[in-house]
Amino acid sequence: MRIGDLARETGVSRRLLRYYEEQGLLRPVRLGNGYREYTEADVEAVNRIRALLAAGLPTAVIARLLHCVHEEDGEAVPSGCPAMIDGLRRERARISEAITRLQASRQALDSLLDTALRGS
């Protein structure tokens, strides 16, 4: 299938599919005329990529972990490979730290807002 077919089947734009390829997440076959040729395995890969992105993983991490994920009943399922577990733990810690920073920022904004409202 061509890139337009993959885009329709996955709901992902052509531009984003090209980005996935640039990041090493997809490796379509190139035909003699330069067109990309995708397979059903690429459809599944795009679905796994989308699931990992939804979990907050950046594409650089996904590139390292994608081989540790398989699809089961249309859902991305991580396997128990050590790279996957370690990578997920690191990303969870990174996201937790970001949440803590965002909560502190929200508290600071709430304080500023309360002070501004009292002064009005």
C-alpha positions as CSV (number, residue, x, y, z in Angstrom):
1,M,0.0,0.0,0.0
2,R,1.1,3.6,-0.6
3,I,1.5,6.3,2.0
4,G,-2.0,7.7,1.3
5,D,-3.5,4.3,1.9
6,L,-1.6,4.0,5.2
7,A,-2.7,7.5,6.2
8,R,-6.4,6.6,5.6
9,E,-6.1,3.2,7.3
10,T,-4.4,4.6,10.5
11,G,-5.8,8.1,10.6
12,V,-2.3,9.5,10.7
13,S,-1.3,12.2,8.2
14,R,1.2,11.6,5.5
15,R,3.5,14.2,7.0
16,L,3.5,12.5,10.3
17,L,4.1,9.1,8.6
18,R,7.2,10.7,6.9
19,Y,8.3,12.0,10.3
20,Y,8.0,8.5,11.8
21,E,10.2,7.3,8.9
22,E,12.8,10.0,9.6
23,Q,12.9,9.0,13.2
24,G,13.5,5.4,12.3
25,L,10.1,4.2,13.5
26,L,8.9,3.0,10.1
27,R,11.0,1.5,7.4
28,P,8.9,1.2,4.2
29,V,10.3,-0.5,1.1
30,R,11.2,2.0,-1.6
31,L,10.1,1.1,-5.1
32,G,12.1,1.8,-8.2
33,N,10.2,5.0,-8.7
34,G,10.9,6.2,-5.2
35,Y,7.4,5.6,-3.8
36,R,7.1,4.1,-0.4
37,E,5.4,0.7,-0.1
38,Y,3.8,-0.2,3.2
39,T,2.5,-3.5,4.5
40,E,-0.1,-4.5,7.1
41,A,2.9,-4.8,9.5
42,D,3.3,-1.0,9.1
43,V,-0.3,-0.5,10.0
44,E,0.3,-2.4,13.2
45,A,3.5,-0.5,13.8
46,V,1.7,2.9,13.4
47,N,-0.9,1.7,15.9
48,R,1.8,0.8,18.4
49,I,3.6,4.1,17.8
50,R,0.4,6.0,18.5
51,A,-0.2,4.0,21.7
52,L,3.3,4.7,23.0
53,L,3.0,8.4,22.1
54,A,-0.3,8.6,24.0
55,A,1.6,7.2,27.0
56,G,3.8,10.2,26.8
57,L,6.9,8.6,25.3
58,P,9.0,10.7,22.9
59,T,9.9,9.2,19.5
60,A,13.5,8.7,20.5
61,V,12.5,6.4,23.3
62,I,9.9,4.7,21.1
63,A,12.6,4.0,18.5
64,R,14.5,2.0,21.2
65,L,11.4,0.2,22.6
66,L,9.2,-0.4,19.6
67,H,10.6,-3.9,19.1
68,C,9.4,-4.8,22.6
69,V,5.7,-4.1,21.8
70,H,3.3,-6.4,20.0
71,E,-0.3,-6.0,19.1
72,E,-3.0,-8.1,20.7
73,D,-6.6,-7.7,19.8
74,G,-5.9,-4.3,18.3
75,E,-4.1,-3.1,21.4
76,A,-0.4,-2.4,22.0
77,V,1.0,-4.8,24.6
78,P,4.5,-4.4,26.0
79,S,6.5,-7.6,26.4
80,G,8.7,-8.2,29.4
81,C,12.0,-7.4,27.6
82,P,14.4,-5.7,30.0
83,A,14.9,-2.7,27.7
84,M,11.1,-2.1,27.7
85,I,10.8,-2.3,31.5
86,D,13.8,0.0,32.1
87,G,12.7,2.5,29.5
88,L,9.2,2.7,30.8
89,R,10.4,3.2,34.4
90,R,12.7,6.0,33.2
91,E,9.9,7.7,31.3
92,R,7.5,7.3,34.2
93,A,10.0,9.0,36.5
94,R,10.5,11.8,33.9
95,I,6.8,12.4,33.6
96,S,6.4,12.3,37.4
97,E,9.0,15.0,37.7
98,A,7.3,17.1,35.1
99,I,4.0,16.8,36.9
100,T,5.6,17.9,40.1
101,R,7.1,21.0,38.4
102,L,3.7,21.8,36.8
103,Q,1.9,21.5,40.1
104,A,4.4,23.9,41.7
105,S,3.9,26.3,38.8
106,R,0.1,26.0,39.2
107,Q,0.5,26.8,42.9
108,A,2.6,29.8,42.2
109,L,0.1,31.1,39.6
110,D,-2.8,30.5,42.0
111,S,-1.0,32.6,44.6
112,L,-0.4,35.4,42.1
113,L,-4.0,35.2,41.0
114,D,-5.3,35.3,44.6
115,T,-3.1,38.4,45.3
116,A,-4.2,40.1,42.1
117,L,-7.9,39.4,42.9
118,R,-7.5,40.8,46.4
119,G,-5.9,44.0,45.0
120,S,-8.8,44.6,42.5
